[in-house]
Amino acid sequence: MEKQEKKTFDLKRFLLSAWPIVAMIVGICLLMFVLSLLANGSSYFIFWGVSANSGVADLANQSVRSTDNFNWTFIVLFAIVVYIFFTELKHKNYKGIVAALSLYGVHWLYEIANAIIQSATGYALWTVSPESTSFILLIGVSWELSMMFSIAGLAMSKLLPDNPKLKILGMNNRIFFAFLNAAFFGFFEIFLAGTPAFIWVYPWWGAIPVFVTTYIPFFLAAFLMYDAKPSTQKIFLGVTWGLVVILLAVLIPLGVI
């Protein structure tokens, strides 16, 4: 009986702790849905993919790793990112660097998966246009986007309170800020999808699935690893980046991505 009572208590506590998390996710999704109805027909804010974009997506598919649009901003951005990382290393902000590498590693796994989807179906979930970048690394990520994501976890970790156990709106602050940043990036992508630079083709893919399935995992990886034990950080980064290296080394020569 005592064991059963303990299990019941644990379940109740779990449900109580999960409620604010579910409510925040659902609330943000509902907001996006309502805004998508209000913005119906807008050419500036695109909430869902459009099949008519398949033509420009085809052109982008032909430009992956082409140097036709290469320019010197490639090197400038790389130098800035290197400077940022070495500055953080000098200041011994190891937790911030772990957050950066965690998000960036998960980002690369997503980009590889997106490129595999393009190879298997003809179109990726998201595509970058060749005229918007100096270099397309994979079908869904340009050099400029990649450099941004390389420091996104570091930059946004600056928002985290010093106390990792502090609760905001009934949830751990690391989870709260992960959802908040995921929402910010999701909303910003609505604008990007309305420009020629970023392409959504599938009508069922858009702001809501991007927020839930992409940006939430990105920032959860960054902010949960931020406070993790060094051994856990090493395992996570080793496995994540090991998979990235293996997949790139195998799939690029095979022509899959």
C-alpha positions in Angstrom: 0.0 0.0 0.0 2.8 2.4 0.8 4.5 1.8 -2.5 1.2 2.3 -4.3 0.6 5.6 -2.5 4.1 6.8 -3.4 3.5 6.0 -7.1 0.2 7.9 -7.0 1.9 10.9 -5.4 4.7 10.9 -8.0 2.2 10.7 -10.8 0.3 13.7 -9.4 3.4 15.7 -9.0 4.4 14.8 -12.6 1.1 16.0 -13.9 1.2 19.2 -11.9 4.7 20.0 -13.2 3.8 19.1 -16.8 0.7 21.2 -16.9 2.5 24.6 -17.2 4.7 23.2 -19.9 1.8 21.8 -22.0 -0.2 25.0 -21.4 2.7 27.2 -22.7 3.3 25.1 -25.8 -0.5 24.9 -26.6 -0.9 28.7 -26.0 1.9 29.6 -28.4 0.6 27.2 -31.0 -2.9 28.7 -30.7 -1.5 32.2 -31.0 0.4 31.2 -34.2 -2.8 29.6 -35.6 -4.9 32.7 -34.9 -2.3 34.9 -36.4 -2.2 32.7 -39.5 -5.9 33.2 -40.0 -5.5 37.0 -39.6 -2.6 37.0 -42.0 -4.3 34.9 -44.6 -3.3 36.2 -48.0 -0.4 38.2 -46.7 2.8 38.1 -48.8 5.0 39.4 -45.9 4.1 36.8 -43.3 3.9 33.2 -44.4 2.7 30.6 -41.8 2.4 27.5 -44.1 4.2 26.1 -47.1 3.0 26.7 -50.6 3.2 24.0 -53.3 3.7 26.7 -55.9 7.2 27.2 -54.4 8.4 23.9 -55.9 9.9 25.7 -58.9 12.3 27.9 -56.8 13.0 24.9 -54.6 14.1 23.0 -57.7 16.6 25.8 -58.6 18.0 25.7 -55.0 18.5 21.9 -55.2 20.8 22.5 -58.1 22.9 25.0 -56.2 23.9 23.1 -53.1 27.6 23.7 -52.5 27.9 25.7 -55.7 30.5 28.6 -55.5 28.7 30.7 -58.1 27.5 33.2 -55.4 30.5 33.1 -53.2 31.7 36.4 -51.7 34.0 37.6 -48.9 31.3 37.9 -46.3 31.9 34.1 -45.9 35.3 34.7 -44.3 34.2 37.8 -42.3 31.4 35.9 -40.6 33.6 33.0 -39.9 36.2 35.3 -38.3 33.5 36.9 -36.1 32.3 33.6 -34.9 35.9 32.4 -34.1 36.5 35.6 -32.2 33.3 35.1 -30.2 34.2 31.6 -29.2 37.8 32.4 -28.3 36.6 35.4 -26.2 34.3 33.1 -24.3 37.1 30.6 -23.8 39.3 33.3 -22.4 36.6 34.2 -20.0 36.2 30.6 -19.1 32.5 30.6 -20.0 32.5 26.8 -20.6 28.8 26.4 -19.9 27.9 28.9 -22.6 30.2 27.1 -25.1 28.5 23.8 -24.2 25.1 25.4 -24.8 26.4 26.7 -28.2 27.8 23.4 -29.3 24.8 21.4 -28.1 22.3 23.5 -30.1 24.6 23.6 -33.1 25.1 19.9 -33.1 21.4 19.2 -32.9 20.9 21.8 -35.6 23.2 19.9 -37.9 21.4 16.6 -37.3 18.2 18.3 -38.3 19.8 19.8 -41.4 21.1 16.4 -42.4 17.6 14.9 -41.9 16.1 17.7 -43.9 18.5 17.0 -46.8 17.7 13.3 -46.6 14.0 14.1 -46.9 14.8 16.2 -50.0 16.7 13.4 -51.5 13.9 10.9 -50.8 10.9 13.0 -51.8 12.2 15.7 -54.1 11.7 18.6 -51.7 13.0 19.4 -48.2 10.9 20.7 -45.4 12.8 24.0 -45.6 15.0 25.3 -48.4 17.3 28.3 -48.8 17.6 30.1 -52.1 21.0 30.4 -53.8 20.6 34.2 -54.4 20.3 34.8 -50.7 23.6 33.3 -49.6 27.3 33.1 -50.4 27.3 29.3 -50.0 24.6 26.6 -49.5 26.0 23.9 -47.2 23.0 21.6 -47.3 19.6 22.3 -49.0 18.1 23.9 -45.9 21.1 25.8 -44.5 23.3 28.5 -45.9 26.6 29.6 -44.5 25.1 32.7 -42.9 22.4 30.7 -41.1 24.9 28.1 -40.0 27.1 30.8 -38.4 24.1 32.2 -36.7 23.1 28.8 -35.2 26.7 28.2 -34.1 26.4 31.0 -31.6 22.6 31.0 -30.9 22.9 28.7 -27.9 25.7 30.8 -26.5 23.9 34.1 -27.1 20.6 33.0 -25.6 22.2 31.4 -22.6 23.0 34.9 -21.5 19.3 35.2 -20.6 19.4 32.3 -18.1 19.1 33.1 -14.4 22.0 32.1 -12.2 19.8 29.8 -10.2 19.1 26.7 -12.3 16.2 25.7 -10.0 14.3 29.0 -10.2 10.7 28.5 -11.5 8.9 30.8 -13.8 5.2 30.4 -14.4 5.3 27.1 -12.6 8.2 25.5 -14.7 11.9 25.4 -14.4 13.4 28.5 -15.9 15.6 26.5 -18.3 12.5 25.0 -19.9 10.7 28.3 -19.8 13.5 30.1 -21.7 13.8 27.2 -24.1 10.2 27.6 -25.1 10.4 31.4 -25.1 13.4 31.3 -27.5 11.8 28.6 -29.6 8.7 30.8 -30.0 10.9 33.9 -30.9 12.7 31.9 -33.6 9.5 30.4 -34.8 7.8 33.7 -35.2 10.8 35.2 -36.9 10.8 32.3 -39.4 7.2 33.4 -40.4 8.8 36.6 -41.8 11.7 34.7 -43.4 9.2 32.4 -45.2 7.7 35.5 -46.8 11.0 36.5 -48.4 12.7 34.9 -51.5 15.5 33.6 -49.2 13.5 30.9 -47.4 11.2 28.4 -49.0 8.5 26.1 -47.6 6.9 23.8 -50.1 4.7 21.4 -48.2 1.3 22.9 -47.1 1.3 21.0 -43.9 4.7 22.4 -42.8 5.0 25.8 -41.3 5.3 27.9 -38.2 3.6 25.6 -35.7 5.5 22.4 -36.6 8.8 24.4 -36.8 8.2 25.7 -33.3 7.3 22.4 -31.8 9.5 19.9 -33.6 12.5 22.0 -34.4 13.2 25.0 -32.2 12.0 23.5 -28.9 14.5 20.6 -29.2 17.3 23.1 -30.3 16.9 25.2 -27.1 16.2 22.3 -24.8 19.5 20.8 -25.8 21.3 24.1 -25.3 19.8 25.0 -21.9 19.6 21.6 -20.3 23.2 20.8 -21.2 24.2 24.2 -19.8 23.8 22.9 -16.2 24.5 19.3 -16.9 27.4 17.4 -15.2 30.7 17.6 -17.2 30.5 13.9 -17.9 27.0 14.2 -19.3 28.0 17.2 -21.4 30.9 15.2 -22.8 28.7 12.2 -23.7 26.0 14.4 -25.3 28.5 16.4 -27.4 30.5 13.3 -28.3 27.5 11.3 -29.5 25.8 14.3 -31.2 28.9 15.5 -33.1 30.1 11.9 -33.7 26.8 11.3 -35.6 27.1 14.5 -37.5 30.6 13.7 -38.7 29.8 10.1 -39.6 26.6 11.1 -41.5 28.3 13.9 -43.4 31.3 11.7 -44.3 29.1 9.0 -45.6 26.1 10.7 -47.2 27.8 13.6 -49.0 30.2 11.3 -51.1 27.2 9.0 -51.8 25.3 12.0 -53.2 22.4 11.6 -50.8 22.7 15.0 -49.4 
